[in-house]
Every structure is written in C-alpha cells, then in structure tokens.
Amino acid sequence: MARITIRIEDELLDRLSRRARRVGVTVSELVRPALEHAADSRAGYVFTSQDEILAGVLQTMSIVAAAVRKRSPETLEQGMADARALLHEKGLLAPGELP
C-alpha cells in the first residue's frame, strides 16, 4: 500500500484523532473514504453532494423548529438541548461549545 504525507494544522489533527477514537478507527481509516471519494471522477466535486444534503436538512429543520416553537417553546428548548448533547457525543461541536 502506498503512503502519502500531507501537512495539516495541529488542531485539525487533534479533531481528526478525537473523531477517529470515538468511532473506533485510525485517522487513516477515517480519512481514506474522503480521499477515495475525491479521486472518483464519477462522484463530482467532493463537497457538492454534502453541501446540498446539508442545505436540505437545514431548511427542513428550520421549518420544523418554527412549527414547534409556535406550539411549545419548552419542547423546542428541550429538543435543542438534546441535539447539542448528541452533537457533542459525536464530536461535532466546536471545541469549547457546551452541549
């Protein structure tokens, strides 16, 4: 198997290492699928599909949040707290952000 060397910021390596530990893989195993996707000419630009999915999810969640806020602000507040806890558990909150 070939080896590549890339330079990244220490903070990025720390985040990748934490994420890899949480899911029980090495950093190489974590990033290898992204490299494979980037090399696949049929897959298109590596960020496009993720950005489109994220945009759709954000729009849907905004509509749901608006509807819940109107009916029950307390339910919305609890749902947001639950979401932050899940994001924290998966390592998706920025360092220093509280769940």
Biopython code that builds the backbone (N, CA, C, O; Angstrom):
import numpy as np
from Bio.PDB.StructureBuilder import StructureBuilder

atoms = [
    (1, "MET", "N", (0.851, -1.179, 0.000)),
    (1, "MET", "CA", (0.000, 0.000, 0.000)),
    (1, "MET", "C", (0.892, 1.236, 0.000)),
    (1, "MET", "O", (1.882, 1.298, 0.728)),
    (2, "ALA", "N", (0.538, 2.203, -0.810)),
    (2, "ALA", "CA", (1.307, 3.445, -0.895)),
    (2, "ALA", "C", (1.050, 4.319, 0.323)),
    (2, "ALA", "O", (0.086, 4.119, 1.061)),
    (3, "ARG", "N", (1.926, 5.282, 0.514)),
    (3, "ARG", "CA", (1.805, 6.198, 1.643)),
    (3, "ARG", "C", (1.908, 7.619, 1.108)),
    (3, "ARG", "O", (2.718, 7.895, 0.223)),
    (4, "ILE", "N", (1.087, 8.523, 1.645)),
    (4, "ILE", "CA", (1.204, 9.941, 1.298)),
    (4, "ILE", "C", (1.439, 10.725, 2.576)),
    (4, "ILE", "O", (1.073, 10.288, 3.667)),
    (5, "THR", "N", (2.047, 11.876, 2.428)),
    (5, "THR", "CA", (2.283, 12.766, 3.560)),
    (5, "THR", "C", (1.649, 14.108, 3.225)),
    (5, "THR", "O", (1.895, 14.679, 2.162)),
    (6, "ILE", "N", (0.834, 14.601, 4.144)),
    (6, "ILE", "CA", (0.227, 15.921, 3.960)),
    (6, "ILE", "C", (0.463, 16.732, 5.232)),
    (6, "ILE", "O", (0.633, 16.175, 6.316)),
    (7, "ARG", "N", (0.471, 18.030, 5.082)),
    (7, "ARG", "CA", (0.626, 18.916, 6.237)),
    (7, "ARG", "C", (-0.743, 19.503, 6.569)),
    (7, "ARG", "O", (-1.441, 20.036, 5.706)),
    (8, "ILE", "N", (-1.103, 19.390, 7.842)),
    (8, "ILE", "CA", (-2.352, 19.980, 8.321)),
    (8, "ILE", "C", (-2.075, 20.667, 9.646)),
    (8, "ILE", "O", (-1.073, 20.389, 10.305)),
    (9, "GLU", "N", (-2.954, 21.551, 10.023)),
    (9, "GLU", "CA", (-2.823, 22.242, 11.302)),
    (9, "GLU", "C", (-2.928, 21.236, 12.442)),
    (9, "GLU", "O", (-3.654, 20.247, 12.338)),
    (10, "ASP", "N", (-2.204, 21.489, 13.530)),
    (10, "ASP", "CA", (-2.243, 20.605, 14.695)),
    (10, "ASP", "C", (-3.667, 20.439, 15.225)),
    (10, "ASP", "O", (-4.069, 19.345, 15.620)),
    (11, "GLU", "N", (-4.423, 21.536, 15.227)),
    (11, "GLU", "CA", (-5.795, 21.493, 15.749)),
    (11, "GLU", "C", (-6.666, 20.563, 14.909)),
    (11, "GLU", "O", (-7.513, 19.852, 15.449)),
    (12, "LEU", "N", (-6.463, 20.565, 13.600)),
    (12, "LEU", "CA", (-7.227, 19.669, 12.730)),
    (12, "LEU", "C", (-6.862, 18.217, 13.019)),
    (12, "LEU", "O", (-7.740, 17.357, 13.089)),
    (13, "LEU", "N", (-5.582, 17.945, 13.184)),
    (13, "LEU", "CA", (-5.168, 16.580, 13.518)),
    (13, "LEU", "C", (-5.766, 16.142, 14.856)),
    (13, "LEU", "O", (-6.188, 14.994, 14.997)),
    (14, "ASP", "N", (-5.803, 17.035, 15.823)),
    (14, "ASP", "CA", (-6.416, 16.710, 17.122)),
    (14, "ASP", "C", (-7.885, 16.352, 16.953)),
    (14, "ASP", "O", (-8.363, 15.376, 17.531)),
    (15, "ARG", "N", (-8.602, 17.149, 16.156)),
    (15, "ARG", "CA", (-10.028, 16.873, 15.935)),
    (15, "ARG", "C", (-10.224, 15.547, 15.213)),
    (15, "ARG", "O", (-11.104, 14.763, 15.569)),
    (16, "LEU", "N", (-9.397, 15.296, 14.192)),
    (16, "LEU", "CA", (-9.499, 14.027, 13.467)),
    (16, "LEU", "C", (-9.190, 12.852, 14.387)),
    (16, "LEU", "O", (-9.859, 11.820, 14.327)),
    (17, "SER", "N", (-8.196, 13.006, 15.225)),
    (17, "SER", "CA", (-7.823, 11.933, 16.156)),
    (17, "SER", "C", (-8.947, 11.646, 17.143)),
    (17, "SER", "O", (-9.260, 10.487, 17.415)),
    (18, "ARG", "N", (-9.553, 12.707, 17.681)),
    (18, "ARG", "CA", (-10.680, 12.512, 18.622)),
    (18, "ARG", "C", (-11.844, 11.816, 17.927)),
    (18, "ARG", "O", (-12.452, 10.899, 18.478)),
    (19, "ARG", "N", (-12.145, 12.260, 16.717)),
    (19, "ARG", "CA", (-13.259, 11.673, 15.969)),
    (19, "ARG", "C", (-12.987, 10.202, 15.661)),
    (19, "ARG", "O", (-13.874, 9.359, 15.794)),
    (20, "ALA", "N", (-11.766, 9.903, 15.253)),
    (20, "ALA", "CA", (-11.397, 8.523, 14.941)),
    (20, "ALA", "C", (-11.512, 7.640, 16.185)),
    (20, "ALA", "O", (-12.030, 6.526, 16.111)),
    (21, "ARG", "N", (-11.028, 8.136, 17.325)),
    (21, "ARG", "CA", (-11.135, 7.357, 18.569)),
    (21, "ARG", "C", (-12.585, 7.078, 18.917)),
    (21, "ARG", "O", (-12.929, 5.971, 19.332)),
    (22, "ARG", "N", (-13.438, 8.087, 18.747)),
    (22, "ARG", "CA", (-14.860, 7.916, 19.094)),
    (22, "ARG", "C", (-15.534, 6.828, 18.276)),
    (22, "ARG", "O", (-16.415, 6.125, 18.771)),
    (23, "VAL", "N", (-15.120, 6.692, 17.027)),
    (23, "VAL", "CA", (-15.750, 5.682, 16.170)),
    (23, "VAL", "C", (-14.934, 4.406, 16.068)),
    (23, "VAL", "O", (-15.319, 3.476, 15.360)),
    (24, "GLY", "N", (-13.791, 4.356, 16.779)),
    (24, "GLY", "CA", (-13.015, 3.133, 16.860)),
    (24, "GLY", "C", (-12.197, 2.784, 15.630)),
    (24, "GLY", "O", (-12.034, 1.610, 15.298)),
    (25, "VAL", "N", (-11.677, 3.818, 14.942)),
    (25, "VAL", "CA", (-10.832, 3.580, 13.773)),
    (25, "VAL", "C", (-9.581, 4.440, 13.889)),
    (25, "VAL", "O", (-9.491, 5.313, 14.753)),
    (26, "THR", "N", (-8.611, 4.183, 13.003)),
    (26, "THR", "CA", (-7.430, 5.033, 12.940)),
    (26, "THR", "C", (-7.767, 6.292, 12.141)),
    (26, "THR", "O", (-8.781, 6.346, 11.445)),
    (27, "VAL", "N", (-6.907, 7.297, 12.252)),
    (27, "VAL", "CA", (-7.101, 8.510, 11.459)),
    (27, "VAL", "C", (-7.061, 8.162, 9.974)),
    (27, "VAL", "O", (-7.845, 8.697, 9.190)),
    (28, "SER", "N", (-6.158, 7.275, 9.586)),
    (28, "SER", "CA", (-6.082, 6.866, 8.176)),
    (28, "SER", "C", (-7.398, 6.243, 7.712)),
    (28, "SER", "O", (-7.889, 6.551, 6.626)),
    (29, "GLU", "N", (-7.963, 5.372, 8.537)),
    (29, "GLU", "CA", (-9.236, 4.734, 8.169)),
    (29, "GLU", "C", (-10.359, 5.759, 8.100)),
    (29, "GLU", "O", (-11.287, 5.619, 7.303)),
    (30, "LEU", "N", (-10.274, 6.785, 8.933)),
    (30, "LEU", "CA", (-11.307, 7.827, 8.943)),
    (30, "LEU", "C", (-11.263, 8.672, 7.669)),
    (30, "LEU", "O", (-12.308, 8.989, 7.100)),
    (31, "VAL", "N", (-10.064, 9.037, 7.219)),
    (31, "VAL", "CA", (-9.964, 9.942, 6.067)),
    (31, "VAL", "C", (-9.888, 9.228, 4.725)),
    (31, "VAL", "O", (-10.122, 9.846, 3.686)),
    (32, "ARG", "N", (-9.566, 7.942, 4.727)),
    (32, "ARG", "CA", (-9.419, 7.206, 3.464)),
    (32, "ARG", "C", (-10.685, 7.293, 2.585)),
    (32, "ARG", "O", (-10.551, 7.520, 1.383)),
    (33, "PRO", "N", (-11.904, 7.124, 3.129)),
    (33, "PRO", "CA", (-13.093, 7.239, 2.267)),
    (33, "PRO", "C", (-13.225, 8.615, 1.609)),
    (33, "PRO", "O", (-13.684, 8.712, 0.471)),
    (34, "ALA", "N", (-12.827, 9.676, 2.313)),
    (34, "ALA", "CA", (-12.885, 11.016, 1.710)),
    (34, "ALA", "C", (-11.905, 11.128, 0.550)),
    (34, "ALA", "O", (-12.211, 11.749, -0.468)),
    (35, "LEU", "N", (-10.729, 10.530, 0.703)),
    (35, "LEU", "CA", (-9.757, 10.542, -0.391)),
    (35, "LEU", "C", (-10.250, 9.722, -1.575)),
    (35, "LEU", "O", (-10.094, 10.132, -2.725)),
    (36, "GLU", "N", (-10.841, 8.573, -1.300)),
    (36, "GLU", "CA", (-11.390, 7.742, -2.379)),
    (36, "GLU", "C", (-12.493, 8.489, -3.114)),
    (36, "GLU", "O", (-12.565, 8.440, -4.342)),
    (37, "HIS", "N", (-13.346, 9.175, -2.379)),
    (37, "HIS", "CA", (-14.424, 9.945, -2.991)),
    (37, "HIS", "C", (-13.861, 11.076, -3.853)),
    (37, "HIS", "O", (-14.344, 11.321, -4.958)),
    (38, "ALA", "N", (-12.838, 11.763, -3.340)),
    (38, "ALA", "CA", (-12.226, 12.875, -4.086)),
    (38, "ALA", "C", (-11.584, 12.384, -5.378)),
    (38, "ALA", "O", (-11.533, 13.126, -6.359)),
    (39, "ALA", "N", (-11.093, 11.149, -5.394)),
    (39, "ALA", "CA", (-10.418, 10.608, -6.576)),
    (39, "ALA", "C", (-11.381, 10.026, -7.605)),
    (39, "ALA", "O", (-10.975, 9.730, -8.729)),
    (40, "ASP", "N", (-12.646, 9.858, -7.238)),
    (40, "ASP", "CA", (-13.629, 9.246, -8.128)),
    (40, "ASP", "C", (-14.234, 10.315, -9.034)),
    (40, "ASP", "O", (-15.000, 11.160, -8.571)),
    (41, "SER", "N", (-13.894, 10.282, -10.318)),
    (41, "SER", "CA", (-14.386, 11.307, -11.244)),
    (41, "SER", "C", (-15.896, 11.246, -11.425)),
    (41, "SER", "O", (-16.510, 12.236, -11.824)),
    (42, "ARG", "N", (-16.499, 10.105, -11.140)),
    (42, "ARG", "CA", (-17.959, 9.988, -11.265)),
    (42, "ARG", "C", (-18.684, 10.624, -10.084)),
    (42, "ARG", "O", (-19.880, 10.904, -10.166)),
    (43, "ALA", "N", (-17.964, 10.853, -8.987)),
    (43, "ALA", "CA", (-18.591, 11.364, -7.763)),
    (43, "ALA", "C", (-18.791, 12.867, -7.792)),
    (43, "ALA", "O", (-19.504, 13.405, -6.946)),
    (44, "GLY", "N", (-18.186, 13.552, -8.736)),
    (44, "GLY", "CA", (-18.314, 15.003, -8.790)),
    (44, "GLY", "C", (-17.431, 15.663, -7.744)),
    (44, "GLY", "O", (-16.614, 15.014, -7.092)),
    (45, "TYR", "N", (-17.615, 16.949, -7.603)),
    (45, "TYR", "CA", (-16.841, 17.720, -6.643)),
    (45, "TYR", "C", (-17.087, 17.171, -5.249)),
    (45, "TYR", "O", (-18.233, 16.925, -4.874)),
    (46, "VAL", "N", (-16.042, 16.978, -4.489)),
    (46, "VAL", "CA", (-16.121, 16.243, -3.227)),
    (46, "VAL", "C", (-17.084, 16.864, -2.219)),
    (46, "VAL", "O", (-17.641, 16.133, -1.400)),
    (47, "PHE", "N", (-17.303, 18.167, -2.240)),
    (47, "PHE", "CA", (-18.161, 18.789, -1.245)),
    (47, "PHE", "C", (-19.586, 19.024, -1.722)),
    (47, "PHE", "O", (-20.465, 19.291, -0.903)),
    (48, "THR", "N", (-19.836, 18.933, -3.013)),
    (48, "THR", "CA", (-21.134, 19.311, -3.558)),
    (48, "THR", "C", (-22.288, 18.535, -2.948)),
    (48, "THR", "O", (-23.233, 19.140, -2.443)),
    (49, "SER", "N", (-22.234, 17.218, -2.981)),
    (49, "SER", "CA", (-23.383, 16.453, -2.509)),
    (49, "SER", "C", (-23.610, 16.665, -1.022)),
    (49, "SER", "O", (-24.755, 16.714, -0.572)),
    (50, "GLN", "N", (-22.544, 16.789, -0.260)),
    (50, "GLN", "CA", (-22.698, 17.013, 1.171)),
    (50, "GLN", "C", (-23.316, 18.380, 1.436)),
    (50, "GLN", "O", (-24.172, 18.517, 2.310)),
    (51, "ASP", "N", (-22.886, 19.389, 0.686)),
    (51, "ASP", "CA", (-23.435, 20.722, 0.857)),
    (51, "ASP", "C", (-24.920, 20.746, 0.508)),
    (51, "ASP", "O", (-25.710, 21.389, 1.200)),
    (52, "GLU", "N", (-25.304, 20.046, -0.564)),
    (52, "GLU", "CA", (-26.705, 20.011, -0.967)),
    (52, "GLU", "C", (-27.555, 19.292, 0.073)),
    (52, "GLU", "O", (-28.662, 19.730, 0.385)),
    (53, "ILE", "N", (-27.046, 18.201, 0.603)),
    (53, "ILE", "CA", (-27.773, 17.473, 1.649)),
    (53, "ILE", "C", (-27.903, 18.348, 2.887)),
    (53, "ILE", "O", (-28.982, 18.440, 3.472)),
    (54, "LEU", "N", (-26.815, 18.989, 3.287)),
    (54, "LEU", "CA", (-26.842, 19.855, 4.456)),
    (54, "LEU", "C", (-27.849, 20.990, 4.270)),
    (54, "LEU", "O", (-28.592, 21.313, 5.196)),
    (55, "ALA", "N", (-27.880, 21.591, 3.092)),
    (55, "ALA", "CA", (-28.824, 22.677, 2.829)),
    (55, "ALA", "C", (-30.266, 22.192, 2.980)),
    (55, "ALA", "O", (-31.097, 22.872, 3.582)),
    (56, "GLY", "N", (-30.553, 21.024, 2.434)),
    (56, "GLY", "CA", (-31.907, 20.469, 2.555)),
    (56, "GLY", "C", (-32.273, 20.161, 3.989)),
    (56, "GLY", "O", (-33.393, 20.437, 4.419)),
    (57, "VAL", "N", (-31.346, 19.594, 4.731)),
    (57, "VAL", "CA", (-31.597, 19.272, 6.141)),
    (57, "VAL", "C", (-31.818, 20.551, 6.938)),
    (57, "VAL", "O", (-32.735, 20.612, 7.758)),
    (58, "LEU", "N", (-30.999, 21.568, 6.712)),
    (58, "LEU", "CA", (-31.157, 22.826, 7.447)),
    (58, "LEU", "C", (-32.502, 23.482, 7.154)),
    (58, "LEU", "O", (-33.150, 24.005, 8.061)),
    (59, "GLN", "N", (-32.918, 23.455, 5.902)),
    (59, "GLN", "CA", (-34.213, 24.039, 5.564)),
    (59, "GLN", "C", (-35.345, 23.280, 6.247)),
    (59, "GLN", "O", (-36.257, 23.886, 6.808)),
    (60, "THR", "N", (-35.282, 21.961, 6.197)),
    (60, "THR", "CA", (-36.319, 21.138, 6.820)),
    (60, "THR", "C", (-36.356, 21.363, 8.326)),
    (60, "THR", "O", (-37.425, 21.529, 8.913)),
    (61, "MET", "N", (-35.182, 21.366, 8.943)),
    (61, "MET", "CA", (-35.137, 21.548, 10.395)),
    (61, "MET", "C", (-35.605, 22.938, 10.795)),
    (61, "MET", "O", (-36.216, 23.095, 11.852)),
    (62, "SER", "N", (-35.341, 23.934, 9.992)),
    (62, "SER", "CA", (-35.812, 25.288, 10.285)),
    (62, "SER", "C", (-37.329, 25.352, 10.278)),
    (62, "SER", "O", (-37.933, 25.999, 11.134)),
    (63, "ILE", "N", (-37.941, 24.687, 9.319)),
    (63, "ILE", "CA", (-39.406, 24.650, 9.243)),
    (63, "ILE", "C", (-39.977, 23.919, 10.453)),
    (63, "ILE", "O", (-40.933, 24.389, 11.070)),
    (64, "VAL", "N", (-39.400, 22.780, 10.792)),
    (64, "VAL", "CA", (-39.868, 22.009, 11.959)),
    (64, "VAL", "C", (-39.690, 22.830, 13.232)),
    (64, "VAL", "O", (-40.598, 22.887, 14.062)),
    (65, "ALA", "N", (-38.529, 23.469, 13.396)),
    (65, "ALA", "CA", (-38.275, 24.267, 14.600)),
    (65, "ALA", "C", (-39.275, 25.414, 14.717)),
    (65, "ALA", "O", (-39.755, 25.708, 15.811)),
    (66, "ALA", "N", (-39.589, 26.062, 13.601)),
    (66, "ALA", "CA", (-40.561, 27.166, 13.633)),
    (66, "ALA", "C", (-41.939, 26.661, 14.061)),
    (66, "ALA", "O", (-42.628, 27.315, 14.843)),
    (67, "ALA", "N", (-42.334, 25.500, 13.550)),
    (67, "ALA", "CA", (-43.639, 24.947, 13.914)),
    (67, "ALA", "C", (-43.673, 24.552, 15.397)),
    (67, "ALA", "O", (-44.657, 24.814, 16.088)),
    (68, "VAL", "N", (-42.610, 23.929, 15.877)),
    (68, "VAL", "CA", (-42.551, 23.513, 17.284)),
    (68, "VAL", "C", (-42.499, 24.736, 18.191)),
    (68, "VAL", "O", (-43.168, 24.764, 19.225)),
    (69, "ARG", "N", (-41.714, 25.750, 17.821)),
    (69, "ARG", "CA", (-41.608, 26.965, 18.627)),
    (69, "ARG", "C", (-42.972, 27.609, 18.821)),
    (69, "ARG", "O", (-43.287, 28.098, 19.906)),
    (70, "LYS", "N", (-43.787, 27.608, 17.759)),
    (70, "LYS", "CA", (-45.106, 28.238, 17.830)),
    (70, "LYS", "C", (-46.030, 27.479, 18.787)),
    (70, "LYS", "O", (-46.822, 28.087, 19.507)),
    (71, "ARG", "N", (-45.920, 26.145, 18.786)),
    (71, "ARG", "CA", (-46.795, 25.321, 19.616)),
    (71, "ARG", "C", (-46.272, 25.156, 21.035)),
    (71, "ARG", "O", (-47.054, 25.175, 21.986)),
    (72, "SER", "N", (-44.953, 24.993, 21.194)),
    (72, "SER", "CA", (-44.396, 24.700, 22.516)),
    (72, "SER", "C", (-42.935, 25.123, 22.588)),
    (72, "SER", "O", (-42.047, 24.351, 22.227)),
    (73, "PRO", "N", (-42.681, 26.340, 23.050)),
    (73, "PRO", "CA", (-41.298, 26.804, 23.178)),
    (73, "PRO", "C", (-40.453, 25.893, 24.080)),
    (73, "PRO", "O", (-39.254, 25.729, 23.855)),
    (74, "GLU", "N", (-41.089, 25.305, 25.099)),
    (74, "GLU", "CA", (-40.364, 24.417, 26.016)),
    (74, "GLU", "C", (-39.896, 23.153, 25.284)),
    (74, "GLU", "O", (-38.785, 22.676, 25.518)),
    (75, "THR", "N", (-40.730, 22.621, 24.413)),
    (75, "THR", "CA", (-40.351, 21.436, 23.642)),
    (75, "THR", "C", (-39.198, 21.763, 22.711)),
    (75, "THR", "O", (-38.274, 20.963, 22.567)),
    (76, "LEU", "N", (-39.239, 22.923, 22.080)),
    (76, "LEU", "CA", (-38.148, 23.342, 21.210)),
    (76, "LEU", "C", (-36.852, 23.457, 22.006)),
    (76, "LEU", "O", (-35.805, 22.985, 21.561)),
    (77, "GLU", "N", (-36.916, 24.079, 23.171)),
    (77, "GLU", "CA", (-35.725, 24.240, 24.010)),
    (77, "GLU", "C", (-35.144, 22.875, 24.395)),
    (77, "GLU", "O", (-33.930, 22.681, 24.335)),
    (78, "GLN", "N", (-35.999, 21.933, 24.787)),
    (78, "GLN", "CA", (-35.527, 20.597, 25.145)),
    (78, "GLN", "C", (-34.949, 19.878, 23.932)),
    (78, "GLN", "O", (-33.925, 19.203, 24.044)),
    (79, "GLY", "N", (-35.587, 20.014, 22.779)),
    (79, "GLY", "CA", (-35.075, 19.390, 21.567)),
    (79, "GLY", "C", (-33.707, 19.929, 21.174)),
    (79, "GLY", "O", (-32.836, 19.169, 20.751)),
    (80, "MET", "N", (-33.515, 21.234, 21.312)),
    (80, "MET", "CA", (-32.216, 21.829, 21.003)),
    (80, "MET", "C", (-31.143, 21.338, 21.973)),
    (80, "MET", "O", (-30.011, 21.078, 21.566)),
    (81, "ALA", "N", (-31.495, 21.212, 23.247)),
    (81, "ALA", "CA", (-30.538, 20.693, 24.231)),
    (81, "ALA", "C", (-30.172, 19.244, 23.902)),
    (81, "ALA", "O", (-29.005, 18.860, 23.982)),
    (82, "ASP", "N", (-31.168, 18.451, 23.535)),
    (82, "ASP", "CA", (-30.909, 17.059, 23.153)),
    (82, "ASP", "C", (-30.011, 16.993, 21.922)),
    (82, "ASP", "O", (-29.099, 16.168, 21.856)),
    (83, "ALA", "N", (-30.272, 17.867, 20.942)),
    (83, "ALA", "CA", (-29.465, 17.886, 19.724)),
    (83, "ALA", "C", (-28.016, 18.256, 20.036)),
    (83, "ALA", "O", (-27.089, 17.639, 19.510)),
    (84, "ARG", "N", (-27.818, 19.273, 20.899)),
    (84, "ARG", "CA", (-26.451, 19.658, 21.278)),
    (84, "ARG", "C", (-25.732, 18.508, 21.973)),
    (84, "ARG", "O", (-24.546, 18.283, 21.733)),
    (85, "ALA", "N", (-26.443, 17.776, 22.835)),
    (85, "ALA", "CA", (-25.831, 16.634, 23.526)),
    (85, "ALA", "C", (-25.408, 15.560, 22.520)),
    (85, "ALA", "O", (-24.325, 14.987, 22.644)),
    (86, "LEU", "N", (-26.249, 15.288, 21.536)),
    (86, "LEU", "CA", (-25.897, 14.299, 20.511)),
    (86, "LEU", "C", (-24.719, 14.769, 19.666)),
    (86, "LEU", "O", (-23.820, 13.985, 19.361)),
    (87, "LEU", "N", (-24.720, 16.041, 19.289)),
    (87, "LEU", "CA", (-23.605, 16.587, 18.513)),
    (87, "LEU", "C", (-22.305, 16.509, 19.313)),
    (87, "LEU", "O", (-21.251, 16.175, 18.772)),
    (88, "HIS", "N", (-22.391, 16.820, 20.605)),
    (88, "HIS", "CA", (-21.215, 16.739, 21.472)),
    (88, "HIS", "C", (-20.698, 15.301, 21.546)),
    (88, "HIS", "O", (-19.494, 15.062, 21.449)),
    (89, "GLU", "N", (-21.608, 14.358, 21.717)),
    (89, "GLU", "CA", (-21.249, 12.941, 21.803)),
    (89, "GLU", "C", (-20.531, 12.464, 20.537)),
    (89, "GLU", "O", (-19.622, 11.637, 20.613)),
    (90, "LYS", "N", (-20.936, 12.979, 19.387)),
    (90, "LYS", "CA", (-20.346, 12.569, 18.105)),
    (90, "LYS", "C", (-19.122, 13.406, 17.724)),
    (90, "LYS", "O", (-18.518, 13.188, 16.674)),
    (91, "GLY", "N", (-18.759, 14.366, 18.584)),
    (91, "GLY", "CA", (-17.597, 15.197, 18.292)),
    (91, "GLY", "C", (-17.853, 16.252, 17.240)),
    (91, "GLY", "O", (-16.925, 16.683, 16.555)),
    (92, "LEU", "N", (-19.099, 16.674, 17.101)),
    (92, "LEU", "CA", (-19.455, 17.627, 16.045)),
    (92, "LEU", "C", (-19.634, 19.058, 16.540)),
    (92, "LEU", "O", (-19.983, 19.945, 15.761)),
    (93, "LEU", "N", (-19.396, 19.289, 17.831)),
    (93, "LEU", "CA", (-19.435, 20.658, 18.346)),
    (93, "LEU", "C", (-18.022, 21.206, 18.330)),
    (93, "LEU", "O", (-17.055, 20.476, 18.544)),
    (94, "ALA", "N", (-17.915, 22.500, 18.073)),
    (94, "ALA", "CA", (-16.605, 23.139, 18.088)),
    (94, "ALA", "C", (-16.025, 23.059, 19.508)),
    (94, "ALA", "O", (-16.780, 23.057, 20.481)),
    (95, "PRO", "N", (-14.696, 22.993, 19.634)),
    (95, "PRO", "CA", (-14.095, 22.961, 20.963)),
    (95, "PRO", "C", (-14.568, 24.150, 21.784)),
    (95, "PRO", "O", (-14.598, 25.276, 21.287)),
    (96, "GLY", "N", (-14.928, 23.913, 23.007)),
    (96, "GLY", "CA", (-15.402, 24.977, 23.890)),
    (96, "GLY", "C", (-16.898, 25.177, 23.873)),
    (96, "GLY", "O", (-17.433, 25.841, 24.761)),
    (97, "GLU", "N", (-17.600, 24.620, 22.885)),
    (97, "GLU", "CA", (-19.058, 24.732, 22.847)),
    (97, "GLU", "C", (-19.634, 23.760, 23.849)),
    (97, "GLU", "O", (-19.233, 22.597, 23.904)),
    (98, "LEU", "N", (-20.557, 24.228, 24.627)),
    (98, "LEU", "CA", (-21.183, 23.384, 25.623)),
    (98, "LEU", "C", (-22.344, 22.604, 25.022)),
    (98, "LEU", "O", (-23.081, 23.124, 24.185)),
    (99, "PRO", "N", (-22.507, 21.355, 25.451)),
    (99, "PRO", "CA", (-23.659, 20.575, 24.944)),
    (99, "PRO", "C", (-24.963, 21.104, 25.489)),
    (99, "PRO", "O", (-26.026, 20.572, 25.171)),
]
sb = StructureBuilder()
sb.init_structure("model")
sb.init_model(0)
sb.init_chain("A")
sb.init_seg("    ")
for serial, (resi, resn, name, xyz) in enumerate(atoms, 1):
    if name == "N":
        sb.init_residue(resn, " ", resi, " ")
    sb.init_atom(name, np.array(xyz, "f"), 0.0, 1.0, " ", f" {name:<3s}", serial, name[0])
structure = sb.get_structure()
